[in-house]
Amino acid sequence: MILGIGTDLANIDRIQGTLDRFGDRFRNRVFTAVEQAKSERRHDVAGTYAKRWAAKEACSKALGTGLRMGIAWKDMAVSNLSSGQPVMHVTGWAEARLAQMTPPGHEAIIHVTLTDDHPWAQAFVLIEARPVAPDRG
């Protein structure tokens, strides 16, 4: 079953302006070390940050809160599988909110997709609850 869905559209040029103006203060407030490392080694640094920004906004919407109620930017983090597929990880308040949303006997799966076409970066997040298979041990 679907627990939540969120989307966000971020302007890459706006993110570039924020990076230019606030630099590490912005990076360290919003992005994890893994997200920063990924973004900084890409050709399109601002576009990579913008996609992650959009993913965090979309995830907060899928959690049903937006960026309020105690959720922090770094409570949501995007990494990539070796195939390149983006994966959303939640910690802190976002993890607690996800647990609260998940029905008993289910596990929560967060699906995320990212795209960009300058000057836009977009993310979709869908949170699914799957029944946990009974332990047959």
C-alpha positions as CSV (number, residue, x, y, z in Angstrom):
1,M,0.0,0.0,0.0
2,I,1.1,3.6,-0.6
3,L,1.8,5.5,2.6
4,G,2.9,8.8,1.1
5,I,3.9,10.5,-2.1
6,G,5.8,13.7,-2.6
7,T,7.3,15.7,-5.4
8,D,9.5,18.8,-5.7
9,L,10.9,21.0,-8.5
10,A,14.1,22.9,-7.7
11,N,15.7,25.7,-9.8
12,I,19.4,24.7,-10.4
13,D,20.4,28.4,-10.9
14,R,18.8,29.3,-7.5
15,I,20.8,26.5,-5.8
16,Q,24.0,27.7,-7.6
17,G,23.3,31.2,-6.2
18,T,22.9,29.8,-2.7
19,L,26.1,27.8,-3.1
20,D,27.9,30.9,-4.3
21,R,26.5,33.1,-1.4
22,F,26.7,30.7,1.5
23,G,29.1,27.9,0.4
24,D,30.0,25.4,3.1
25,R,27.4,26.9,5.6
26,F,24.7,25.9,3.2
27,R,26.3,22.5,2.2
28,N,26.9,21.5,5.9
29,R,23.4,22.6,7.0
30,V,21.5,20.7,4.3
31,F,23.6,17.8,3.0
32,T,25.4,14.9,4.5
33,A,29.1,14.2,3.9
34,V,28.1,11.5,1.4
35,E,25.8,13.8,-0.5
36,Q,28.5,16.5,-0.6
37,A,31.2,14.1,-1.9
38,K,28.9,12.9,-4.7
39,S,27.9,16.4,-5.7
40,E,31.4,17.9,-5.6
41,R,32.9,15.3,-7.9
42,R,30.2,15.7,-10.5
43,H,30.5,18.0,-13.6
44,D,27.2,19.7,-12.8
45,V,27.8,20.4,-9.1
46,A,24.7,22.7,-8.6
47,G,22.5,20.3,-10.6
48,T,23.5,17.4,-8.4
49,Y,22.8,19.4,-5.2
50,A,19.5,20.6,-6.7
51,K,18.3,17.1,-7.3
52,R,19.2,16.1,-3.7
53,W,17.5,19.3,-2.4
54,A,14.3,18.3,-4.4
55,A,14.5,14.8,-3.0
56,K,14.6,16.0,0.6
57,E,11.6,18.3,-0.1
58,A,9.7,15.5,-1.8
59,C,10.5,13.0,1.0
60,S,9.3,15.5,3.7
61,K,6.0,15.8,1.7
62,A,5.7,12.0,1.4
63,L,6.2,11.8,5.2
64,G,3.2,14.1,5.5
65,T,5.0,16.9,7.3
66,G,6.9,19.1,4.9
67,L,10.0,20.6,6.5
68,R,8.4,21.2,9.9
69,M,7.5,19.3,13.1
70,G,11.2,18.7,14.0
71,I,12.4,17.1,10.7
72,A,15.9,18.2,9.7
73,W,17.4,18.4,6.3
74,K,20.1,15.8,7.2
75,D,17.4,13.4,8.5
76,M,16.9,12.6,4.8
77,A,19.8,11.6,2.7
78,V,20.2,10.4,-0.9
79,S,22.9,8.0,-1.9
80,N,23.3,5.8,-5.0
81,L,23.5,2.1,-5.6
82,S,26.4,0.9,-7.8
83,S,23.9,0.8,-10.7
84,G,23.3,4.6,-10.2
85,Q,19.8,4.2,-8.8
86,P,19.1,6.8,-6.1
87,V,18.2,5.6,-2.6
88,M,16.7,7.6,0.2
89,H,17.8,6.9,3.8
90,V,16.1,8.4,6.8
91,T,17.3,9.0,10.3
92,G,16.3,10.9,13.4
93,W,12.8,12.4,13.4
94,A,12.2,11.4,9.7
95,E,12.9,7.7,10.7
96,A,10.6,8.0,13.7
97,R,7.8,9.6,11.5
98,L,8.2,6.7,9.0
99,A,7.9,4.1,11.7
100,Q,4.8,5.9,13.0
101,M,3.2,5.8,9.5
102,T,4.0,2.1,8.9
103,P,1.2,-0.3,9.8
104,P,2.1,-3.2,12.1
105,G,3.3,-6.3,10.2
106,H,4.6,-4.1,7.3
107,E,8.0,-2.7,6.3
108,A,8.4,0.7,4.7
109,I,10.2,1.1,1.4
110,I,11.1,4.5,0.1
111,H,11.3,4.9,-3.7
112,V,13.0,7.9,-5.1
113,T,13.6,9.1,-8.7
114,L,15.6,12.2,-9.7
115,T,15.8,14.1,-13.0
116,D,17.1,17.4,-14.3
117,D,16.8,19.5,-17.4
118,H,18.6,22.8,-16.8
119,P,17.4,24.9,-15.1
120,W,15.1,22.4,-13.3
121,A,15.8,19.5,-11.1
122,Q,12.9,17.3,-10.0
123,A,12.3,14.5,-7.5
124,F,9.5,12.1,-6.8
125,V,9.3,10.1,-3.6
126,L,6.8,7.3,-2.9
127,I,6.7,5.5,0.4
128,E,5.3,2.0,0.2
129,A,4.3,-0.4,3.0
130,R,4.9,-4.1,2.2
131,P,3.7,-6.9,4.4
132,V,6.6,-8.6,6.2
133,A,6.8,-12.3,5.4
134,P,6.2,-14.5,8.4
135,D,9.2,-16.0,10.0
136,R,9.2,-19.7,9.1
137,G,12.3,-20.6,11.2
